[in-house]
Every structure is written in C-alpha cells, then in structure tokens.
C-alpha cells in the first residue's frame, strides 16, 4: 500500500506541473465543479473553508482548482414512497454507489507571481486500489482508437458484428487486457454509427447497388419509390445468378420473409441445380404483396435476364398468379408442393395420417419423378377409392 501511495503522489505532482502551464490561460471550466484526474467523476466539491471547488480571479484566470479521487463524496439518497400514486408504474434502476467519501485530493492556488503552487495535498485513500488485472476496465485505461474503428468498419462490411469483432481483436492482441477497450465500447460505437446514419440507410443501400451496376456490366438492379420518396421495391441480380438461370431455367420465388424493422418483404428467387441443391437467381425487397408490386418485380426480372422462365413455382397467392399471367403469359405456373402437402395434412386431420397408410402412399407418388403419368393416375385413383 505504501508503494501505491507514493505512486499516486508522483502522478499528482505531474498533474500539478502540467496544470500550471494550462490553467494560466483561458479555460472552459464550470465554476463550482471539481473533476477527477481520470475524468471519471465530476461533481460539487467543498474545501476546508467551505469555498466551492473552482474560483476565478476574472473570467479568464483560475484562482483555485481541486483534483479529487474518483470515489470522493457520496451519493445522496432520495426518499421515495413506493406506495404513492406518483411512484406507481415507474421503474427504477438499482445502481449501487461506488463512492466512499475518499478525502484524497490536491488543491492548487494561484500565487502573486502568476504561478500555481500546491495549497493542500491529501494522500490517504480510504478504499483499496483497483487490482492490476482489472485496470483495463477503468474508463481512463480504455480508448477506442482509429485502429479499432477501422477494424470495426471493415468487419461490418462482411456482416461481422461488434461482439465477434471484439473477439477477433482479442485473439490478435493476445488477451482481453491487451485490446484497450471492452465489448460494450464496440457495441456503443456501432450504435453511434447507426444513429448517425438514421433514416438514410435505405438510400445508402440503393446508391451502393446502383454504383455496382455502373461498374459491373452484368449486374442488374432496379428500384421503385412512392410519391413521398419511400422505397416500395428493390430488385438485384448479379452475374452468378444470371449464369444459374441460363443453365437451370426454372424459377421459384416466395414472399414469406418479412423484416420487422423496415416492414419490407424479402423475396428470393431460387432454382434447383443438377445436384438437387438450391441456387440463387436473384432477390428483391417489396413494400406490399399486391398484384401491382409483383407485376413490377417480374417485369424487372424479365428485363434483367432477357426472357421469361419456362416454369414458375409459387404458393397459392392470387396476386402472384395474376402478375405471372400478365408478365409471363407463356410460362407454366405451378404451385409449390411443400405448401400443398402442408395444408393437406392440416385439413384432413391427424387421425387419417397417423392410423392408416394414407400419408405413406400419397408421399410415394407425390415426392418422386421416377413414375410415369399413367402410373400416377392409377395410384391416385386407388388412394381416392380406399380413403
């Protein structure tokens, strides 16, 4: 403890020397306020003669200045009647006070020759110091540098959030205490960026896609807005999506993915390759599920790929059916088998499916492409007769 006291005294003397050079000129310091060396605590502070923490000769020169411990003073507890109507329904956050009325401080006073001298130096603390392994948690020991911010921005561009970004930095630096920040600092920085962007994020996304369209000849992008300038439709397809479409042809699109924040519907266009795996043929965001919205979307799709697909698979949406008939009149429109089977078992009930072989026999002829139409019709008629 004696070694820590000496170290604290040395640091305070350094502060005195630095302050003597700074306080002689104009300063923007609030009268009646005292602040800790680490800037962690600011609040009212009284000297032995009951004078406030900062005094002025005039508006530009500080006469008296206090530097106190971060645990100086104590929090004033406010009496609250929890049974009163005023308190009813209010939520209060429990925040235990970390202040211990520590009297360690240093006071500087301006002398007649224009220099500052130490008027009082209180060295003794009434609390233990922060453990060496926990120093990196202190506010004064944390700083979000340009390197941290650049790393966060670069990782955000590849959809890596602030928590994962911190874990990457921790691994690169070799430990939590080597990073110089915490996960909360990373999350707060990301939140500040999002607040700064505000309502311009959609505009930034559209501009980014349009710039990519200018530099990539095979990249297609189109968007539509309302009279008020709100986004109501956005479609894009890259070179790989076009290659998948030209090779595999058939298209399926679904509009069941709704984003909670923007209330936009995500519409992916997918196909099936030769290995029965899904491939992406394009994507879109829609503001509504009307026939007009789907007509605009399919028109953008046809414009981007040059021709209509041979087969279009959707769910039983009448707006989709109308739009496909208007834009793709020569395409074969088929309903999604998964949606049909999902609704079928819900309508006929669990009794027939669980107590008989109805489900097994139906799936044998539906989920296969190795039978001829004649065999399918025969088995279908047999199922209808039996059940």
N, C-alpha and C positions, 0 to 999 in steps of 0.2 A: 504493500500500500504506500509506503514511503517513496518508493521509486515512481509510482504513478503520480503522487503529489508533486514531485519535482518535475516530472514531465509536463504536468498541467501548468505549473508555474512558468516553465520555459515557454510554452505555447502562448500563454497570456502576455508575456513580455514581448514576444514577437508581434502580437496583435497591437500592443501599445506603440511600438516603433512604426508599424505600418499605418496605424490610425493617426499618428502625429503628422504624417505627411498628407493624409487625405482630409482630415477634419478642418484644416486651416482654410480651405476654400469653401465654396458653396456646396451645400449638401441638401438632399431631399429627405430629411429625417423627420418623422412626426414628433412633435413635442409631446412629452408625457408618455413616450413609448420606449421600452428597452428591448433589446433583441439579443439572442444568444449568438455565440461565435459561429455556430453551425447553421444559423438562420432557422433552426428547428422550432424555436419558441419566440413569440412576440407577445408582449403584454405590459400592463402597468407595473411600475417598479418604484418603491419608495426608498430613499436614503435615510441615514440616521436622523437628519434634521427635517424629515418629512417633505422634502422637496421632490418633485417629480423627476423621472429618470433623465430627461434631456432638457437643458436650459440653454438659452441663447443670449449672446451679447446684443445682436441685432438679427436681422432676418438672414444673414449670410454666415455668421460665425457661431460655432457651437462653444458654449462656455463649460458645460459639464456633460459627460457621457458615461453611461453604465453599460458594462457587459456582464451578463449573469449566466448562471448554469441553466441548462435546458430543463432541469427539474426545480427551478425556482418557483416559489409561491405554491398555491393550492387552488383547486377548483372550488368555486362557490356552489354549494348545493342548493337547489331551488326546491322549496317545499311544494308538493303537488298533492291535491286531494283527488285520489283516483276514483272516488265515488261521485264527484261532481259531474254535472252535465257538460261542462266545458272540456273535461278530460275524456269523456266517453267517446269511444271510437278512434281516439288518437293513438298512434304507435310511437313509442319512444325507444330509441336505440341505447342499449346499455354500453357505456364506454367508461371503463374504469380509469381513474386518473393515474397518470404516471409521475405526477409532480409530488415532491416530498418536502417542500419548504426549505430546499437547499439554499444556504447563505453564501456559497462560494461565488465571488464576484470581483470585478475590478472597476474602479472609478477613475476617470480621467478628468482633469481640470485644466483650464487654460490659464497660464501664468501671465505676468505683466509683459514679459519679453516676447509674447506671441507663440510660445511653445507649450506643449502639454506635458504634464507630469502626473504620476500616479498618486492620487489622493488617498485611496484605500485599496487594499488587496486582501481579500478573504480566500484563503487557500483550502480550508477544510470542507469536505463534502460529507453529507450525512447519508449517503447511499453508495452501494458498490458500483464500480465502473462496468461498462459493457465488456463481456468476455471477448477475448481476441478472436475466437472463432465466429463471433456474431457481429463483428464490426461492419461487415459488408452489408448488413441490413439497415444501418443508420442512413438517414437522409443525406447527411453530409458526405458519406462514402459512396453514394450512388449517383451516377451521371449517365444519361443517355447520349452518347457521343455520336458524331457523324457516321462513324463505322457501324454502330448499332442500327441507326436509322436507315442507312443504305442497305444493310443486310436484311432488315425487315421489309423494305420496299421490294427488293429483288425476290425474296422468298414469297411475298404476297402475290407477285406476278405469276407464280406457278402454283397458286392455291395452297400455300402453306401458311397456317395461322400463326398468331403471336406466340402461343404456348409451344408449338412444335419448333418455331424459330428460336425460342429461348433454349430449348433442349439441344438444338444443333449448335448454338453458340457455346453452351456449357461444355459440350463434348470437344469443341475446337479449342476452347481456352483451358480446359483441364480441370474444371470444377465450378461449383456454384459461386464460390468466393472470388473467382478469377474474372467473372464476367463483368462485374461492376454495376449490374442492375438486377432487378428481380422480374419475375413473370408479370407481376402487377404493373411494373413500369412499361413493359412491352405492350400489355393489353391497353393501358391508358393511352399510349402513343397511337395505337391503331384506332382507338375510339376517337381521338382528336382528329385523325386524318378523315375518318368517316363523317364526323361533324362538319369538318371544313368543306368536304365535298357536297354534303347536304343533298339537295334535290337535283344536282347536276350529274349524278352517276349514270342515269339512263342516257343523257346527252353524250357523256364521255364514251359509253359503250358503243353508241351508234357511230360516233365520229371515228372510233378506233376501227370498226368494221369497214367503214367507208374508205378510210386511208388504206387498209389492207386490200380493198377492192382495186384501188388505183395502182398499187404496186404489184399485185398478183393477178395476172390476166385471167386465170382460170377460177378465180374466187368470185362468187356471186353473192350479192347482198342487196336487200331492198327493205324499205320500211314505210310505214304509213302513220300519220298523226291525225288527231281530231282537230276541230276548229280552234280549240283552246291550246293546241300545241302538245297535248298529252299523247304518249305513244300508244297506239292501238294495234300495231302489227309490226313484227320484225322477222325477216327470213334470211338465212345464210346457208351456204353450201360451199365446201372447199373442193380442191382438185381430187382428193382421195374419194370423197363422197360421189363425185361425178363418175369416177372410174368404176366404183362399185355399182352404180346404177346402170352404166353401159354394159357391164358384164352380167349382172344378175337380174336386172329388169324389174321384177315385181316389187311393189311398194306397199307397206303397211304403215299407217300413222294413227296415233292415239292422242287424245286431248284430256287425259285424266290427271296430269301433273299440274297442280296449282300452287304458285308461290305465295306464301302468306303476306310477305312484306309489300309487294307491289300489286298483288291481286291479278297477276298475269298468268296465263295458261301456257305451259311449256308443251310444245307439240313436236315430238321426234319422228322423223321419217326413217324407217328401218327396212332392211331386206334380209334375205337368207342366202348365204354363200353355199358353195358346193360341199361344205363340211357341216351343214345344218347349224351354223352359228350366225348370230345377228351381226349385221354390218350397218353402219350409219350412212344414210343417204341425204341427210340434211336436217335442219332443225329450225324451229320458229317459236316466237312468243306472240300470243294473241290476247287482246283485251276482253274478248267476248266469244261465245260459242254460237254465233249466229251464222245463217247461210251466207250473208254478205262477207263476213270475216273469212269463212272457209273458201269462198269464191276468190277473194283477193289472194289468199295463201296459195291455192292451187294454180292460179294464174302466174304467180311468182315462180312456183316450182316448174311449170311448163316453160316459162321464159328462160330460166337458168339452165335447164337440161336440153332444151330444144325440141322435145316431143313428149307426148303423154305415155305413161307406163301401160303395159299390156293388161296388168291385173292390179287392182287396188283393193286392199283388205282393211276394213274399219269395223267399228262396233255398230250397234243399231241406233245411230244418231240420225234423225231425219234431216237435220241441217247439213250434215256431211253428204248424205245421199243426194240432196238437191244440188249441192255445189259440184259434186262429181259428175252428175248428169249434165250440168251446164258447161263445165270446163273440159272434162274428159268424156265426151259422149261415146267414143269408140272403145273405151276401156271396159273391161269386165269387172264389175263391182261385186265383191264377195264379203260376207260377214265373218268376223273373227270367230274361229271355232272355240277358242277358250271362253269367250263371253257367252256363246250359245250353251256350252256344256255347264258353265257355272250357273246360269239361270235355269237350265233344265232340271238339275238336281234339286234346286231350291223350290221349284214349282211342283214336282211330283212327290216330294216328301222323302224323308229318310227311311220310312218303312219299306217301300218298294226297293230302294237301293241296298239296304242292309240285310234284308231277309231273303232276297232272291238273287239270281244271277243276271238281273236286268242290266246293271251297270257294267258288268264284265263283257257281256255280249255286245252292248252298244259301243263301248270303247274299242272293241276288236275290229269293228267295221268303220269307225269314225277316224281313229288315230292311226291310220295306215294308208299308204298309197300303193300297196302291192296287190290290190284286188281289182278286178275289172268292174265296170258299171253293172254288168249283168249279175255278178255275184253279190254286189252291194244291194241291189234292188231285191234280190231273193232273200238275203239275210234280214233286210229291213222289214220286209213283209212278214217274215217268220216272227220277228220280235213283236210287231204290232198285233199279230194273231194271238201270241202267247200271253201278252200282258194287256 
